[in-house]
């Protein structure tokens, strides 16, 4: 572990410390990074657990040079260097690639829920959140008024009277109220953000609205041209009658353009279609009356549990290659995997370029949870196989055949061939052991709260997972 950490670029950590000789002496970042990696690899993830391990674990005592690192030091180090810790995932992936452990012949994308550090009972609907926000604001305002009144009384009295007045300590309560207010406001914002349709849904609705506008404009243009022709013919007949000496022999004149019923109706339809297009282009978030957000961790959401029921957690997404090497690990803000395929593919390609992994991925695999015509259209240039019917049927096992949804028939045809079935069978063998190894070592529970902190935590899990593959490969090569 110490050898691996010595080979990492830790300049992002070292740049955060003072070099002018002032302040206390800090622990070397390399020692703390190695300590965190070592403890995580043994399943010790809490800062207090790492502190205890520094006393009774020989490996920790070797890494820290027999110094007991305090739990607050570990917690502050992780909080202070979140971005730098996150970037270590790519560096370890590059080391795996340099040792020949990364095989890009096939990768699989999959997702699984992880329990957040929050209770399901902390979920509140929008009216309840508004009530909590109003109550916190009122109580904070009352505390501030009391503090101002106390300050005025102290200023108007002499020192003796001020010393005799009992001291009040409302700042702990103020701190708790401010923290609750911030979390309630964040939860309210999350409800409004989640009420917004996805970019793909907006695109589909805008395209449909544009077609309606085009038809309305076409119909209005045709009706206008027809009525103008009718007015022109009536004017021509009138002039011909006048030249022939006939008077008022042309009948009742046509209705003016602005009063024609058909044109008035078509103009109203066009205005309605344009208003619908404007709403589709700039949708306003309207949370559902039953939508909820967590007061403990507003970024977490209700997820379907693996064994039924619901849990409060995050949707963990991984992209796994052979030997269960993780090419990407990330969070998805939706319990459904349908819109996660494109972000995970782009993230994998970004990590591949950053890690310097040569060559292209020859096969992308995903189960039916990722099936989406919009995703297939966006990723048409990739060798992608995604199940669009039942998993067993796509793998070639006996199963009740299902029909592919609209827009997904080309993918179904690609998988219906013997070669497509044989290639798709690799999916479960690639990604399922990756999840099994992650959860067996680290469990399904997250310790941190908030998307940024949780993202750092799962990046650490992915980094240590790949690091264990690297160490095992190094040990085998030496032996």
C-alpha positions, -999 to +999 in steps of 0.1 A: +000+000+000+028+024+009+046+017-024+014+024-044+007+056-026+043+068-032+037+064-069+006+086-069+005+123-076-004+140-043+004+176-053-033+185-050-031+175-013+002+192-006-009+225-022-035+230+005-009+234+034+010+265+044+047+266+036+057+296+057+064+277+088+034+290+108+008+268+124+011+233+137+029+204+119+005+185+097+005+148+090+021+140+056-008+136+031+008+104+018+005+088+052-031+098+057-040+086+021-023+053+027-041+050+061-075+056+046-069+032+017-056+005+041-085+008+065-111+010+038-096-022+022-103-039+056-138-026+057-131+001+083-147+033+070-157+055+100-132+080+113-135+067+148-129+031+136-097+044+118-086+060+151-091+027+170-072+008+143-042+031+147-039+017+183-044-021+177-037-027+140-001-033+131-005-022+095-019+012+106+009+016+131+035+010+104+018+035+080+015+062+107+050+056+121+035+044+154+014+076+158-022+075+169-042+097+144-072+113+159-106+107+144-112+144+138-080+146+119-092+119+095-126+135+091-112+169+085-087+155+060-115+138+040-137+169+041-109+192+031-096+172+002-128+158-013-119+168-049-083+154-046-095+121-031-121+118-059-093+122-086-073+094-071-098+070-088-084+078-122-048+075-110-054+040-096-072+031-128-041+042-148-019+020-126-042-009-133-039-002-170-001+000-168+000-034-152-022-049-179-052-055-157-077-035-178-094-054-206-116-033-229-130-061-249-164-058-231-178-037-202-211-038-185-232-010-169-255-017-139-270+000-109-279-009-074-293+010-044-272+019-013-287+030+020-281+066+028-273+080+063-310+090+066-342+075+078-373+071+056-393+088+084-374+121+077-392+124+043-416+154+042-440+167+016-438+203+003-465+218+027-447+203+057-413+216+045-428+251+041-441+248+077-407+238+090-390+267+071-415+293+084-411+280+120-373+281+118-373+316+104-397+328+131-376+312+159-343+325+145-358+360+142-371+358+178-336+348+190-320+376+171-345+401+186-337+388+221-300+391+214-304+427+202-326+436+232-300+421+256-272+441+239-292+473+243-299+466+280-262+460+286-253+492+268-277+513+289-267+498+323-234+500+342-210+471+345-223+460+379-259+456+367-247+438+336-227+413+356-257+406+379-280+397+349-281+359+343-263+349+311-282+331+283-266+308+258-289+306+228-262+300+203-264+262+203-301+264+196-294+290+169-269+267+153-294+238+153-322+260+139-299+273+111-288+238+102-325+226+101-335+257+080-307+250+055-317+214+051-354+222+048-347+248+021-324+223+002-352+196+005-377+221-010-353+230-038-348+193-045-386+187-048-388+215-074-357+202-093-371+167-094-404+179-107-386+192-138-387+167-167-354+153-179-336+168-209-348+140-231-384+144-220-382+181-227-368+174-261-396+150-270-423+174-258-407+203-276-406+183-309-442+173-305-452+210-298-432+221-328-451+197-350-484+210-337-473+246-343-462+237-379-496+221-386-514+251-372-493+275-392-498+255-424-536+254-419-538+291-411-517+298-443-540+277-464-572+291-450-558+327-454-548+321-490-582+305-498-601+335-484-578+360-501-585+343-534-622+345-526-619+382-519-599+387-551-625+369-572-653+390-557-634+422-564-628+411-600-665+403-605-676+436-590-653+456-613-665+435-643-702+442-634-695+479-630-678+480-664-709+463-679-732+488-664-747+463-639-752+475-603-752+453-572-755+422-592-727+404-574-745+393-542-734+397-506-696+405-502-674+380-484-665+385-447-634+406-441-602+388-433-602+398-396-638+386-391-637+353-410-647+326-385-623+299-398-594+323-397-603+335-362-604+299-350-571+290-367-554+321-353-566+310-318-553+275-324-519+288-335-517+311-304-526+281-282-500+259-299-473+286-295-481+289-258-479+251-254-445+252-272-433+279-248-444+259-218-427+228-232-394+247-238-394+263-203-413+240-180-421+252-145-414+227-117-447+217-100-440+191-074-466+164-070-487+165-038-473+131-028-436+140-036-413+139-006-378+149+003-356+140+032-348+165+060-318+144+071-302+141+036-321+160+010-300+145-019-311+110-010-343+095-024-367+066-019-353+036-038-368+002-045-350-023-023-333-054-036-356-076-015-388-056-018-401-025-002-384+009-003-352+023+013-338+058+017-307+059-004-288+066-036-287+048-070-251+036-073-239+031-109-208+012-120-191+003-153-172-029-149-147-046-171-131-081-169-115-090-135-141-067-120-120-036-127-142-005-123-139+020-152-165+044-136-185+046-104-210+074-099-244+084-084-276+087-104-302+112-092-331+090-103-342+056-088-347+044-124-317+034-145-334+045-178-317+079-181-283+067-166-269+050-196-256+081-215-240+098-184-222+065-174-209+060-210-196+095-212-181+093-177-163+060-187-149+076-218-137+106-198-120+083-173-105+062-201-089+093-217-077+107-183-061+073-173-044+069-207-061+036-215-053+029-252-079+015-275-117+016-278-142-004-258-153-031-281-187-040-265-211-022-241-236-042-222-266-032-201-298-049-189-334-039-197-336-012-171-315+010-194-336+004-225-345+038-241-350+047-277-335+081-270-304+065-255-300+042-284-302+071-308-276+091-289-252+061-286-257+048-322-220+050-329-211+025-301-212-013-301-240-014-276-262-043-266-291-035-242-318-060-233-352-048-245-373-078-235-368-103-206-333-109-194-336-147-197-349-144-233-321-121-244-295-144-229-310-173-249-326-192-220-362-205-221-385-177-212-418-162-222-410-140-252-419-103-250-423-078-277-399-049-279-413-014-271-418+012-299-385+025-312-364-004-298-370-030-324-336-025-341-319-033-308-341-064-304-331-075-339-294-071-331-299-092-300-320-119-317-290-132-336-269-161-322-239-138-320-259-112-302-272-136-276-237-151-270-222-116-265-250-105-242-245-135-220-213-119-208-232-091-190-240-107-157-205-124-154-189-090-158-209-067-135-227-088-109-194-100-092-183-064-091-213-054-070-210-085-049-173-077-041-181-041-033-210-048-010-193-078+007-163-056+016-179-023+023-216-031+030-246-012+015-246+017+040-232+051+033-217+072+062-218+107+047-246+130+038-250+152+008-243+144-028-208+159-028-197+140+003-214+108-008-197+111-042-163+113-025-172+083-004-182+061-033-151+072-053-130+060-024-149+027-024-142+023-061-106+034-058-099+009-030-117-018-049-094-013-080-065-010-056-072-044-042-071-058-077-038-041-084-023-054-052-035-089-058-021-088-093+012-074-081+015-101-054+009-129-080+034-114-104+061-113-077+054-148-065 
